[in-house]
């Protein structure tokens, strides 16, 4: 088949198809419950994107998987994107074509005290006329901000922003979402204008800026998982210098169908964990076997153990899954890329929660260690009995803390903290004591 080289990034094949040499295209289907993961550095940088450009770019970002070695070249059907956005297809074709043209020259500006870095958003973007599709790839220079993120990053569902009517609402949502865990964010007027990329000749008067923020507040409250209030934080003379934004969870929007994708992964992990299978082993099984296969074999194992005759239920369930006791027909691995991506998100949330819980237990140990040292320094510990008393108080406090952690995890439908999660020998002994007395798992 002959082909015509159009430039260094793609070729026009004899059949009229456009392809990137030595780089396979990936047909992308975008769902509104996909995750957008991005570093806080990029959220706090200036972004000169129109609303349509943001929709295209971040729809693409939602396709990035944590273990991608490089950004893929995606083919996106305009019709699918139009349906996702609820926009009439005919007008949407023209708008997407214009957007693709504009994206070729748009840059992200990342700035700190020493460096001002300008990065193009896309490496290549092509609107294929007559076929209703876009072939697009993000710039590899963006990789540190969207891929293999370990910490200090912000995540939210695409659903929260995709239907927004204003790029200002979208940007303010991200800026506040980045500090959601702190429940507030203080922003100087100059920073608001910079981060939201407000032109110098617009919203110059404070009342007009307030009108913009009020409109964004209304849209964020209607469409996203957070809500906020804001007020003057600081004045310099008679001029307002900064606002303080109080951020809350939006309870009316946080239970939606957008959670359905991760629900399957969470449900499977919880199903296995509640019968004693450690979350790491559960993750291995979920990656290896289809969800239906796992459910059928768990039911089969529990049915066999109907009279509670099996002591090691967790081990029996694992063997039932691995040996297919249920003779399930769903015996092929689960190759759903979205499900696997969601499983990784669930695993990361569990890893973070487990690390935080273990750190809180260590803090109890540190507190009593410091107390014993202070008592010894003040000569308040006179004999072995005093030392044993403090040790007993410490152990009781640890047991109560274990109880609190496990209750919290159960209420959150999370697997319990496990003996194997602990490294500290004192915590391991405390866990064993707690496990003997506990009645919750």
SVG drawing of the C-alpha trace seen along z (x, -y; Angstrom):
<svg xmlns="http://www.w3.org/2000/svg" viewBox="-29 -53 45 82">
<polyline fill="none" stroke="black" stroke-width="0.4" points="0.0,0.0 1.4,-3.4 1.4,-6.3 2.1,-10.0 4.2,-11.6 2.4,-14.7 4.9,-15.8 7.1,-14.2 4.2,-13.0 1.7,-11.3 1.1,-9.9 -1.8,-9.7 -2.3,-6.2 -3.7,-5.2 -7.2,-4.5 -7.4,-8.0 -6.7,-6.9 -4.3,-9.0 -1.8,-7.1 1.2,-7.8 4.2,-5.9 5.6,-3.3 3.0,-4.4 -0.3,-2.5 -3.6,-4.4 -5.9,-3.5 -9.6,-3.9 -10.9,-5.7 -14.3,-5.5 -14.7,-8.2 -17.0,-7.8 -17.9,-10.6 -17.0,-8.6 -13.3,-8.3 -10.8,-9.9 -8.7,-13.0 -5.4,-12.8 -3.1,-15.7 -0.3,-17.2 -0.9,-20.1 1.8,-21.9 -0.2,-22.0 -3.4,-23.1 -1.5,-26.0 -0.1,-27.1 -1.7,-29.4 -3.7,-27.7 -4.9,-29.5 -7.6,-27.1 -11.0,-27.7 -13.9,-25.6 -13.9,-23.4 -10.1,-23.0 -10.4,-22.0 -13.0,-19.4 -10.8,-17.8 -7.6,-17.9 -9.0,-16.6 -11.2,-14.0 -7.8,-12.7 -6.2,-13.0 -9.0,-10.8 -7.8,-8.0 -4.3,-8.0 -3.5,-5.0 -1.1,-5.2 1.4,-2.7 1.5,-4.0 5.1,-4.2 4.2,-7.0 1.2,-8.9 -0.8,-7.0 -2.1,-8.3 -5.9,-8.2 -8.6,-8.3 -11.7,-9.9 -15.0,-9.7 -16.6,-13.2 -20.1,-11.6 -19.2,-9.9 -17.8,-13.1 -20.9,-15.0 -23.2,-12.5 -21.2,-12.7 -21.5,-16.5 -25.1,-16.6 -24.2,-18.8 -25.8,-18.6 -23.4,-16.7 -23.6,-19.0 -22.4,-22.1 -20.0,-20.1 -18.0,-18.9 -17.2,-22.5 -16.4,-23.4 -14.0,-20.5 -12.2,-21.2 -11.6,-24.8 -10.5,-23.6 -8.0,-21.2 -6.5,-24.0 -6.2,-26.2 -4.6,-23.6 -1.6,-23.5 -0.4,-26.8 -1.6,-26.6 0.9,-26.3 0.9,-25.5 3.0,-27.9 4.7,-26.4 6.4,-29.0 8.4,-29.1 11.0,-31.4 13.8,-30.1 12.1,-28.8 9.3,-29.8 8.6,-26.8 6.3,-26.8 4.9,-23.4 2.7,-22.7 -0.4,-20.8 -0.4,-18.4 2.3,-16.7 0.0,-16.2 -3.7,-16.7 -5.5,-16.0 -9.1,-16.5 -10.0,-13.9 -12.5,-15.5 -15.4,-13.4 -14.7,-10.7 -15.8,-12.5 -12.8,-11.6 -9.8,-13.3 -6.4,-11.8 -4.6,-13.3 -1.6,-12.8 -0.6,-14.8 2.9,-16.3 5.4,-14.0 6.6,-17.1 3.3,-16.9 4.1,-13.4 5.4,-14.6 2.0,-16.3 -0.4,-13.5 1.4,-10.2 2.9,-8.0 1.8,-10.4 2.9,-9.2 1.8,-12.0 0.8,-15.7 -1.8,-15.2 -5.5,-15.9 -8.1,-13.7 -11.7,-14.1 -14.3,-12.6 -14.6,-13.9 -18.3,-14.1 -17.8,-17.0 -16.5,-19.4 -17.5,-18.0 -20.9,-19.7 -19.7,-23.1 -20.6,-26.1 -17.7,-28.3 -14.0,-27.7 -13.8,-29.9 -16.1,-27.6 -13.9,-24.6 -10.7,-26.3 -12.1,-27.5 -13.3,-24.0 -9.8,-22.6 -8.2,-25.3 -10.5,-24.6 -10.5,-20.9 -6.7,-20.9 -7.3,-22.2 -10.4,-20.3 -8.6,-18.3 -7.8,-21.5 -11.4,-22.8 -10.3,-26.3 -8.1,-28.2 -6.9,-31.8 -6.4,-33.5 -5.2,-36.9 -7.1,-38.8 -4.0,-38.8 -3.7,-35.0 -7.3,-34.5 -6.9,-36.5 -3.7,-34.7 -4.8,-31.1 -8.2,-31.6 -6.5,-33.4 -8.8,-36.4 -7.8,-39.0 -6.5,-42.3 -9.3,-44.3 -12.1,-42.1 -13.7,-42.0 -11.4,-44.8 -13.9,-46.2 -14.4,-44.1 -18.1,-43.9 -17.7,-42.5 -15.1,-39.9 -17.6,-39.0 -20.3,-38.4 -17.9,-36.0 -17.1,-34.1 -20.8,-34.0 -21.7,-32.5 -18.9,-29.9 -20.1,-29.2 -23.6,-28.5 -22.4,-26.2 -20.0,-24.3 -22.7,-23.8 -25.1,-22.5 -22.7,-20.1 -19.8,-19.0 -18.9,-17.1 -17.9,-20.2 -19.5,-23.5 -18.0,-26.6 -18.6,-30.0 -16.2,-32.9 -15.6,-36.2 -13.0,-39.0 -9.9,-37.7 -7.6,-40.8 -7.8,-44.4 -4.9,-46.8 -6.3,-50.2 -9.7,-50.3 -8.9,-47.7 -9.6,-44.0 -6.3,-42.0 -7.6,-38.4 -10.6,-36.2 -10.9,-33.1 -12.9,-30.2 -14.5,-27.7 -14.8,-24.3 -17.3,-21.6 -18.4,-18.2 -21.5,-18.6 -23.7,-15.9 -26.4,-16.4 -24.1,-15.4 -21.7,-12.9 -23.8,-9.8 -24.3,-9.4 -23.9,-6.9 -20.4,-8.3 -19.2,-6.0 -20.4,-2.8 -17.1,-2.1 -15.1,-1.9 -17.9,-0.2 -17.3,3.1 -13.6,3.1 -14.4,1.9 -17.3,4.4 -15.0,7.3 -12.3,6.2 -14.8,5.9 -16.4,9.2 -13.0,11.0 -11.8,9.0 -14.9,9.5 -14.1,13.2 -10.5,12.7 -8.7,12.5 -5.9,9.9 -6.5,7.0 -3.2,7.6 -4.1,11.2 -7.6,10.0 -6.1,7.5 -4.0,10.3 -7.1,12.4 -9.2,9.6 -6.5,8.8 -6.2,12.4 -9.9,13.5 -13.1,12.0 -15.4,10.4 -18.3,12.8 -15.9,15.7 -14.8,14.5 -18.3,13.9 -19.5,17.4 -16.6,19.1 -17.0,17.1 -20.6,18.1 -19.7,21.8 -17.1,21.7 -19.5,20.2 -22.1,22.7 -19.7,25.6 -18.9,24.0 -22.6,23.7 -22.1,25.4 -19.0,23.4 -16.8,26.5 -13.8,24.9 -11.5,23.1 -9.4,21.2 -12.3,19.7 -10.0,17.1 -7.6,19.8 -10.6,22.0 -12.0,19.1 -8.7,18.4 -8.4,22.1 -12.0,22.2 -11.2,19.3 -7.9,20.6 -9.3,24.1 -12.7,22.9 -14.8,24.9 -17.9,23.3 -17.0,24.5 -17.6,20.9 -17.7,20.2 -16.2,16.8 -12.7,18.3 -10.9,15.8 -9.0,12.9 -10.7,9.6 -9.2,7.4 -11.4,4.4 -8.9,1.5 -11.3,-0.9 -12.0,1.7 -8.3,2.3 -7.6,-1.4 -10.3,-1.8 -8.9,1.1 -5.6,-0.7 -7.3,-3.8 -9.1,-1.8 -5.8,-0.1 -4.1,-3.5 -6.8,-4.8 -6.5,-1.8 -2.7,-2.1 -3.0,-5.8 -5.6,-5.0 -3.5,-2.2 -0.4,-4.3 -2.3,-7.0 -3.8,-4.5 -0.4,-3.0 1.1,-6.4 -1.7,-7.3 -0.9,-4.1 2.8,-5.0 1.9,-8.4 0.3,-6.8 3.5,-4.8 5.6,-8.0 3.3,-9.9 3.8,-7.2 7.5,-6.9 7.8,-10.6 5.7,-10.4 7.8,-7.6 11.0,-9.6 9.5,-12.7 8.3,-10.7 11.8,-9.1 13.5,-12.5 11.3,-13.9 11.9,-10.9 8.2,-10.0 9.0,-6.4 10.2,-4.9 10.0,-1.2 9.0,1.5 5.3,1.2 5.2,-2.4 6.8,-1.4 4.4,1.5 1.4,-0.8 2.4,-3.2 3.0,-0.2 -0.5,1.1 -2.0,-2.3 -0.1,-2.5 -1.4,1.0 -5.0,0.1 -4.8,-3.1 -3.4,-1.2 -6.2,1.4 -8.8,-1.4 -7.1,-3.0 -7.2,0.3 -10.9,0.5 -11.5,-3.0 -9.6,-2.4 -11.3,0.9 -14.8,-0.5 -14.0,-3.5 -12.8,-1.2 -15.8,1.0 -18.2,-2.0 -16.4,-3.2 -16.6,0.3 -12.9,0.7 -11.0,3.9 -9.7,4.0 -6.2,3.2 -4.4,6.5 -1.5,8.0 0.6,8.2 0.3,4.4 2.3,3.8 6.1,3.7 6.5,2.6 6.8,5.6 4.9,3.8 2.1,3.0 2.0,6.6 1.6,7.9 -1.1,5.3 -2.9,6.4 -2.9,10.0 -4.3,8.9 -7.0,6.8 -7.8,9.7 -8.5,12.0 -10.9,9.6 -12.5,8.0 -16.0,8.8 -16.3,6.6 -14.6,8.7"/>
</svg>
